[in-house]
Amino acid sequence: MMSLPDVAPLDRQFGAFISRLAGSDASPLLEALAALTAAALRSGHVCLDLVPLAGDGLRLAGETIPVPSLEEVTVLLHGTAVVGAPGEYRPLILDRGGRLYLYRYHRYERQLADDLLALAGSAAQPPDADRLAEGLERLFPDAGGPQPDRQRQAALTALHRRLSIISGGPGTGKTATVVRILALLLEQAADGLPPRIALAAPTGKAAARLRESIRTARETLPCDERIRQLIPDRAVTLHRLLGTRPGSVRFRHCRDNPLPSDVVIVDEASMVSLPLMAKLTAALKPGARLILLGDRDQLASVEAGAVLGDICAGGDGSAAAGEPSPLARTITVLTRTYRFREGGGIGALAAAMNAGDGRRALAVLDGEQESVALRELPAPGELKRELRQSVIDGFRPYLTAPTPEEALARFADFRLLTPLRQGTLGVEGLNRLVEELLTDEGLIRPLGRWYAGRPVLVTVNAPALHLFNGDIGIAWPDPAAAGQLRVCFVDPDGGSRWLAPARLPDHETAFALTVHKSQGSEFSRLLLLLPRQDSALLTRELLYTAVTRARERVELWGDRELLHAAISRRIERNSGLREALWPCCPVDPPIVPLAFPAKLS
């Protein structure tokens, strides 16, 4: 008997709706599977995998529902008016691999796979060989090492193919590489019109970091000043690039109205969900280049899919003739890191976590590296006292800054991270605790929800206000409004913008962030607090993502055995994208079982 966690009432209502549509073909099993398919989406899966359920039974909301063999389930589902095969127009789609989808998500998956394979198999306009050779020698000088220059390899791919994927951990030079690729592309067009280039990222924070990185990298670029000035540094969110439509899941730019850009570069691609990536590839104009930058080992999008991981599942740019997919020649994985000191603690800890080696990770934490540390969680009644000094030292600099712009810059020096949203060790409890500590110290004076110095994280896209998910602002007395409290944001051009608190879209206090929300950010120092009990949320991807947000120091508070178990655990998201992109490559089975939130009742 297979017992699954209950699903949410909304999922149950969807199952009942499908059952009503099915009419005389309805059955308790159809209703339950429809509800579980909806729940799977909210858990990040693209579909419901029926294979582990077949031949067993489901215990849902106290009711036992037998599940026959996969063949019998397939016959039963396809015998209804609400379940179709790929290519049919039905509310639910069941493919040959035993994956049950909502129609729209199956369409997203198939469309994205078709678009990516078409891009990967399409050569770009051939570059001028002599000009390219000279540019490569100047921009990617031979380091003389025993290993091939993967940055140069990525540049060659981007110049010859319409699709280029550059994956690598933090500090491996992804942005520096793409800036040099842009210089090469602009030099190729030196005798004509330069290509139109768009820079984008999933969140406002990630877009701001991309902009800053490109500005820094192009300053020292060994190229003509005219080329340097043509390299854009304006980065926007993907939603803004595609053109949001209020109240609609559709964008202004689509297959019928493509983007005008000749080159589209997307940073932090691991954070892009399946629907958003499908809409992006559909919006590319014929002949356009797409360059994806990201870390395939990071946490995937909080929404459905693990697109970058699926894209990079079968290749690293080293495949020869007879590769299993056109994608094999488009992927470059950068491995040398420039952010962390060679042999330093953060890099060594991240590498051990990424390899799933809990013993080695603990050895790094137990070593004499000053950049990493592990301590046991204090008892619940001692947490506030034990956190006090870290919180005061971490947040005092920004709260004593002379201007809000300087405060925003200093705010990136330190952050609390947690896997959880609720509870004393979740973001809600930690943010309240930090406010208490800062109030006790006299650094903030909250008379209500709003106070000078309150940091806020925007959690939704609000194009009309030019605010997007991930943007961070700080409440500050506005000198232009007689010192009234306003929230200051830094614009893409580096200027500041003030908004009244009442005008803000959905937001939350940002002293503590979930690890998911920290993606696309970078901090000098961070403190990661793990829960007291083990959870399927704790995986090596989550820990690796958290640790690699820091440049200088990482402190972990948690149980050693729990940490070891989490490093040994991987999470897989159910989808058919990997199989569609890499049909000849084996797909590892999920290691973490399906997790469904809330309740089926």
N, C-alpha and C positions, 0 to 999 in steps of 0.2 A: 504494500500500500504506500503510495507516494503522497505525502502530506505537504501542501504548499501554504505559505503565508496567505492570509486573506488579502483581498484587493479592495480598492476604494469604492464607495457607493457609486461614484460616477462610472467606474468601470462596470459595475454590476448593472447599472442602467443601460449601458451600451450593449451588454450581453442580452438583456431583455428586449431591447430594440431589435437586435439581429434576429432573435427568436420570433418576434412578431412578424418581421419581414419574411421569415422562412415559412410561416403559415403551417400547413400540415406536415412540412418537413422538419419542424422544430423538434428539438430533443434537449434534455438537461445537459448532455455533453456538448452540443453545439453552443448553447448559451454560456456554459462555463469556459469553453475555449475562446469564445469571442471576448469575454470579460478579461481573461488572462492575456490575450493579445493586446488589448488596450493597456493593461497594467504593465506589460513588458515594455511598451513604448516609454512610459513614465520612468522606467528604471534604466533607460538608456539603450535598450535593445531595439532593433529595427523590426524584429519579428518574434514569434513564439516558436521555439524548436519543439516539435512534437515527438522527436525520436526518444528522448529520455522518459517521456510520459507514456508512450505506447506499451500495451501489455500490462499495465499496472492500474492503479486507481487513484483518484483525486479525492482528498477530504477537504471540502470547502464549506465554510460556515456550518460545520457540524454534519454536512451531508456527504455521503460516500458516493462517488460517481465512477463506475468502472470504465476503464479505457481499453478497448480491444487492441489488436495488433495494428501496426502502422498501415498495413494494407487495408484492413477493415475500416480504420478511421478515414483513410483517403477515400474509399468508396462511399462511406456515409456522408462525408462533407461535400464531395463532388456531386452527390445525389440531391443536394439542396439547391434552391434558386439563389442563395446568398454567397456561395463559395464557388469561385471559378479557378481555372488554370491560368498561368501567365499568358497575357495577350487578351484575355477576356475582361469584360467590364462588369465586375461584381463587387459588392462591399468588401469581401474577403478574398484573398488569393492564396492558394496552396500550391507550392512548387514541388518539383520532383524530389527535392531533398527533405521533404517533411517540414517545411517552414511555412507558417501561417502568418500572413501579412494583412494589414489594412491596405486597401487598394492603392491609396495615394502613396504610401511608403514603398510599396513594391514598384510603383512607377518611378519614384525618385531614384531607387536603387538601380533599376534597369537603365534609366536615362543617363545616370552618372557613369555607370560602367561603360555604356556605349560611347559617351562623349570622351571619357578618359582614354579609352582604347583608340578612338579615332585621332585624338590629339597626339598620343604616343606614337602612332604609326605614321604620322604626317611630318614630313621634312619641312623645315622653314626655307625661305628663300636663301640660296647658297651665298655665304659671305665671300667677300674678296679675300682670297687666300693669303696674299702677301700682306695686306693690311692687318688681317687677323693674326698672322704669325708675329708681326712686329708688336702688335698690341699685347699679345700673350707674354712675350719676353719682357715687356716693360711693366705690365701690371701684375704678372705672376712669375717673377724671376725664379729661376731654378735654385732651390735651396740645397741641392746636392745630397739630399738624404737618401737612405735606402728605400724608402716607401714612395709610391707614386704621389704626385701632388694632386690631391683630391679637389682642391679648390680650382685648379686649372681644368681638371676633368669636368667639373660642374659647369665651368664657363664654356667649354667646347660643346657640351650637351645643349646649353641654352642658346648657343649661336646656330646650331644645326637642327634642333628639334623645336616643335611648337610647344612641347610640354617638358618641363624640367622640375624635378623634385629634389630639394636639397635638405637633407635631414642631418641633425647633429645635436648634441647636448648644448647646454648654455656655454657661451664663450668659445665655441668652435669656429667662429668666423663666418657664420651664415650671412649676416648683413654685410660684412666687409666684402665677401665674395660677390654678393648681388650688386653692390655698388660698382665693382669692377666690371661685372657683366654689363651693366647699363652703360658704362664708359665705352666698352667694346661695341655695343649696339649703336651708340650715338656716333662713334667714329666710322662705323660702316656706312652711315647715312650722311657723312660729312659733306658730300657733293649734292645733297638734296634735302628734302624736308625731314627733320628729325622725327623719330617715332613718337607717338603719343603714349605716355607712360602713366599708369595708375598704380598707386601704392595703397594697400588696404590691410586691415587686420580685423579680427572678430570683435574686439572691444575697443572702447575709447582709450583705455590705458595702454593697451598693446599698440594701438596706432600712434600714440604719443611717443612711446619708446622707440618704435620704428623710425619715426621722424627724427628723434634725437640722434639715434645711431647713424642714420644716413648723413645727417649734417656733420657729425664728427668724422665719419669715414671719408667723406669727399674732400675735406680740407687738406689732407695730405696725399691725395691721389696724384700719382705721376702722369698727368695728362695735360693737354692744352686747357687754358683757363676757360675758353669758350665751351668746351665739353663739360668742364666741371660745373659751370653755371647752368647747363642744360639738364643736369641730373636733378630731378624733382625731389623735394623734401616734404611735400604736403601729403600726409597719409590720413586716410579716413577709415571709418568702420565699413565693413562689407555692406551693411544695411544702407548706409549713406551712399556708397558707391552705386549700388543697384537701384536706389531710389525707392524708399518706402512709400506705401500707400496707406493712409490712415484706415484702420478697420479691416485691412485685407492682408492675407498671407502672400499675395502676389507683389511683385516689384515692377517699377516703371520700365526697367531694362530687362528684356527677355529675348527669346529666340526671334520674335517678330520685331523687336526694337532693341538691337544689340548695343552694347557699350561701344563708344567711339574709340576706345583705347586699342593701340597696337600691341602693347605689352601690359599685362596685369600681374602684379606681384602681391602675393598674400603671405604675410608673416603670421606666426603662431597658428599654422594650419591645423595642428592637432586639436585645436579648440573649435574647429568648424564642424557643425552638425551635418548629417546627411542631407536634409532638405536644403540647407543654405548652400552647400557645395554644389548640389545639383542645379540650383538656380543660377549660381555663378557660371558654371560651365555652359549652361544653356544660353547665357547672355553674352558669350564671347562672339565677336564678329568673325567671319571667315578669314583665316590667315593670321589671327591674333595669337600671340604667345602667352602661355600661362606658366608662371614660376611660383611654386609653392615652397615656403620655408617653414621648418618646424622640427620638433623633436618627436620622433615616432614612439619614444618610450615614455612620454609624459601621459598624464591623465587625458582621456578623450573628452569630447564635448559633454556638457551637462545634459544636453538633449540627445536625441537618438543618433546612434552610430559611433563608429571609431574609424573615421574615414582615412586619416593619414596612416594609421596603423595597418589598415587593410591594403592601402596603396603600396606601402613599403614591405608587405608581408613576404614577398617572394624574390626580392632582388636588392642589390646594393650598387648597381652600376658596373659590376664586374662580370656580368654574364657574357658569354661568347655566342657565336652563331648557334642557332637551334634553341635559343632561349624560349621558355614556356609562354612568354607574354611580351608584347611590344613595350610594356612598361619597364622591362629589365634594362633597357638602354637609356632610360630617362632619370634614373635614381642615382644620386650620389650621397653617400653617408660620410660626413666629416667626423673624424674621431679625435683629432688633436685639440685640446682645450687651451685657450689663452686667458680665460677669466681666473681660473684657480691656479695657484702656485703649483708647479710640478712637484708631485710627491706630497702635496698639502692635504690637510685633513678633509676639507669639503669635497674635493675631487675624488679622493680615495673612498670616502663614505658613499658618495653617489654611485661610483662604479661598483662597489660591493652590493649596494641595494639593487641596482639595475641588473646585476648578474644573479640575483636571488640568493646571495651568499650571506646568510644571517650571521654565521660565525665570524666571517671576515669583517662584517660591518661592526659587530660588537668589539672586535679587536681594535679597529680604528678608533672607536669611541673610548676605549679603555687606554689608548696610547697616550703619548705626551704631546699630541697636537693641540695647540691653543685654539684652533679655529673650530673645533667640534667638542661637544661635551654631552654626557648623558647622566641624568640623575633620576632617582625615584620620585614619583608624584608625591607631594605632601598629602597628609590626611586632609579630608574635606574642611575641617575646622582650622587648618593651618595654611590653606591655600593663599588667603589674602595676605597674611603676614609674609609668607615666603616669596610671593610675587612682588612685594612692595618695591624693593630696590631696583629690580629689573625694569619695572614700569616707570618709576620716577626717572631713572637714568636714560631710559629709552625715549621718553616723550617730552621731557623737560626742554630739550633744545628747540623743538619746533614751537612749543608754547611760549617761549621767551623770544621768538624771532621778532624783528622790528616791523616786518610787512607780511601780508598773507602770501605773497609770492615766495618769499624766503621761507615761510612756514611750510608751504607745500613741498618745497625742495628738501627741507630737513625732515619732513614727515616720512620720507622714504628711507630714513636711516634705520628704522626699527619697526618690527611688527610682531604681533602674536598670531600664530596660525593654529588651527584645529581642524580635525576632520568633521566635527559635529556642528549642527546649528543650535540645538537646544540643550538645556541642562547647564550645570555649573561649569562644565568644561566645553560647552558649545559657545558659538560667537555671542549669543544673546547674554548668557551668564557672564562671560569674560568681559564683554563691553561694559556691563553694569559694574563689575568689580573694578575695572580700570577707572571708571568715572568716580567711584568711591575713593580710590587711592589718590587720584589727582585732586579731588576736592579736599581731602584731608591734608594734602600737602599745600593747598592754597594756589595750585596752578590753574584750576578752573573754578568757576562759581556758577554752577547750574541752578537757575531759579525755576526751571521747567525743562522741557525737552530740548530747548535751544539755549546755547551759551557760547560765548566767544571761545574759539578754539575747537569747537566740535567738528571732527572730521566725518564726512559722509561719503558713502559709496553709492552711486546711482546704479539701480538694479534693473532698469528697463530702458529701452530706446525711446527717446523723445525728440524726434527730428525737428519739430517746430521750435524747440528750445536749444537746438544744437547740442543736446546732451545724449550720451549713449551709455549702455550697460558697461560698467567698469570705470567710468569717469569718477574722479575723486575731487571733492571741493572741501573748503574749510570755512566755517562760520567766523565772521570777523566784522568789527565795526566799520561801516563804509563811510569814509570821510566825505564822499559826495552826497550822502544822504543824512547829514547831521549826526553821524556816528551810529545810525541805526544798524542793527545786526543784519547782515546779508551773507550769502554764501559765495565765496570767490572760487572761480574755476580758471584754469589757464587755458587759453585758446590755442588751436593748432599753430598759429603764427607766433606764439610766445607771449601775446598780450593777455590781460586779465579781463574777466567778465563777472559781473555781480548779479545775483538773483535773490529776490526775497524768498525766505524759507517756504512760504505758502505756495510759491510757483513751482517748487521742485517736483519732479516725478517721483515714483517709488524709490526709496533710498533707505540706507541703514547706517548706523554708526560703524566706524571703520578702524577702531583701535585693534580689534581682532577680526581676522578673516578666515573663512573656510579655505582649505587648500585649493579647492576648485576655483574660488573667487580670486585667489592669488596668482593664478596663471596669467602670464603676460606682464607680471610685475617683477621688480628686482629690489632687494633691500640690502643694506649693508650688514645688518644683523637680524636674526629672527629667533624666536622661541616657539618651538612646536610642542604643544601639549597633547598627549595621546589619551584616549579614554581609559577608564579603569578596567573595563571588560573587553574581551576580544569581540570583534565584529567583522562581518564580510566587507565592510567599508574599508578596512585596513588592508591595503595591498602594497606591493612593492612600487607600483606606479604612483600611488598617492605619496608614499614616503620619498621617492625619488624626486617627484615634482616639488614637494615642500623643501627638501634640502637644497635643491638647485635654484631656489629663489634668492639665496644668500650669496653675497660676495666675500664677506670677511669672517663671519662667525655664525655657527648654528648650535643652538642648545636644545636638546630633546629632554622632555620630562615624561617618563613613562616606565612601565614594567619591562624588564629585559626579555622575559620569556614571550610576552605579548609582541614586542618589537621583532624578535626572531621569527615568530610565527607569521607576522605580517609580511616580512621580507620574503618569506618562502611562498607567499600566496600571490597568484596572478588573477586578473579578472579578464574575462572575454565577453564581448558583446555579441549577441546572436544577430547575424545578418548573412546575406548571401553575396555581399559585395566582394569579399576576398576570393571566393570561388569563381565569381564571374570575371575578375581581373586576372587571376592566376589559376586557370583550370587544371594545370598539370602539377600544381604544388600541393602537398598534403596540408590540411588544415588541422592545427592542434585542437583537440577537444577542449571545451570550457573546463577550467579548473575550479572556478567559483560557481556554485549552483545558482540558478535563477533566483533573484531576490525581488519580491513583489512588495511594494509598500502598502500601508493602510489596511483596509478591511473589506472582505467580501461578505456583505450581510444585507 
